[in-house]
Amino acid sequence: MRIELLHIDGCPNTGPAESRLREAVASAGLDGVAEVGTRLLSTPDDAGAAFFAGSPTFLLDGADLFPGADRTTDLACRVYPTDAGLAGAPTVDQLRAALLAATRQR
């Protein structure tokens, strides 16, 4: 299983998103089961070659963990609804829930 964080250069949410993702993977018991990585998208062609819906985008085996956003080739930011309002990255709890739901469907 491959979990990938897609991001753009200069995205202020990349650091928090990666930290939260790694915490969610660990708390979901997926350490050692899932390969976690990041991918920098530098051009619209890079974005078009992946399922990219803005930075950061979280993929599990190529599928968006938070479906519903439109794909884009724009090197732009993405926002996520959280209990505290819109944010530049989902919470650890949201990521853990998305990971567990996606792995149950596999």
C-alpha positions in Angstrom: 0.0 0.0 0.0 1.4 3.4 -1.0 0.4 6.7 0.6 1.6 9.7 -1.2 1.4 13.4 -0.3 1.4 15.6 -3.4 2.4 19.2 -2.9 3.7 22.3 -4.7 6.8 24.3 -4.0 6.3 26.9 -1.3 3.1 25.5 0.0 2.9 26.5 3.6 0.7 23.5 4.4 3.2 20.8 3.3 5.1 20.5 6.6 2.0 20.3 8.8 0.3 18.0 6.3 3.3 15.6 6.2 3.6 15.6 10.0 -0.2 14.9 10.5 -0.1 12.2 7.8 2.8 10.3 9.5 1.0 10.6 12.9 -2.2 9.3 11.4 -0.5 6.4 9.7 1.1 5.4 13.0 -2.1 5.8 15.0 -4.0 3.8 12.4 -1.5 0.9 12.9 -0.2 1.2 9.3 3.5 1.7 10.1 5.4 -1.0 8.3 2.3 -1.8 6.2 2.2 1.4 4.2 4.9 3.1 2.3 4.6 6.8 2.9 6.2 9.4 0.6 5.9 12.9 -0.8 6.0 14.2 -4.3 6.7 17.7 -5.4 4.7 18.8 -8.4 6.6 21.6 -10.3 4.7 22.0 -13.5 1.1 21.8 -14.7 2.2 18.7 -16.6 3.3 17.1 -13.3 -0.1 18.0 -11.8 -2.0 16.6 -14.8 -0.1 13.3 -14.6 -1.4 12.7 -11.1 -4.7 12.9 -9.3 -4.0 16.3 -8.0 -6.7 18.5 -6.4 -4.5 21.2 -5.0 -1.7 21.2 -2.4 -1.7 19.1 -0.3 -3.4 16.1 -1.9 -3.3 12.8 -0.1 -3.4 9.6 -2.2 -3.7 6.0 -1.2 -2.6 3.8 -4.1 -3.4 6.7 -6.5 -6.9 7.5 -5.1 -7.7 10.7 -3.3 -8.3 10.1 0.4 -10.7 13.1 0.4 -12.7 12.6 -2.8 -15.0 15.3 -4.1 -12.5 17.9 -5.1 -11.9 18.4 -8.8 -8.6 17.5 -10.4 -6.5 20.4 -11.5 -3.4 21.2 -13.3 -3.1 24.5 -11.5 -0.3 24.7 -9.0 -2.5 25.9 -6.3 -3.4 25.3 -2.7 -6.3 23.2 -1.4 -8.5 23.7 1.7 -10.2 21.1 3.8 -13.2 21.5 6.0 -12.4 20.8 9.7 -14.3 21.2 12.9 -12.5 24.5 13.3 -13.4 25.7 9.8 -11.5 25.6 6.5 -7.8 24.7 6.9 -4.8 24.0 4.7 -4.6 20.4 5.8 -7.0 17.9 7.4 -6.6 17.0 11.1 -4.8 13.9 12.3 -8.2 12.5 13.2 -9.6 13.2 9.7 -6.6 11.6 8.1 -6.7 8.5 10.3 -10.5 8.1 9.6 -9.9 8.4 5.9 -7.0 5.9 6.0 -9.0 3.4 7.9 -12.1 3.8 5.7 -10.0 3.3 2.6 -8.1 0.3 3.9 -11.4 -1.4 4.9 -12.6 -1.0 1.3 -9.6 -2.7 -0.1 
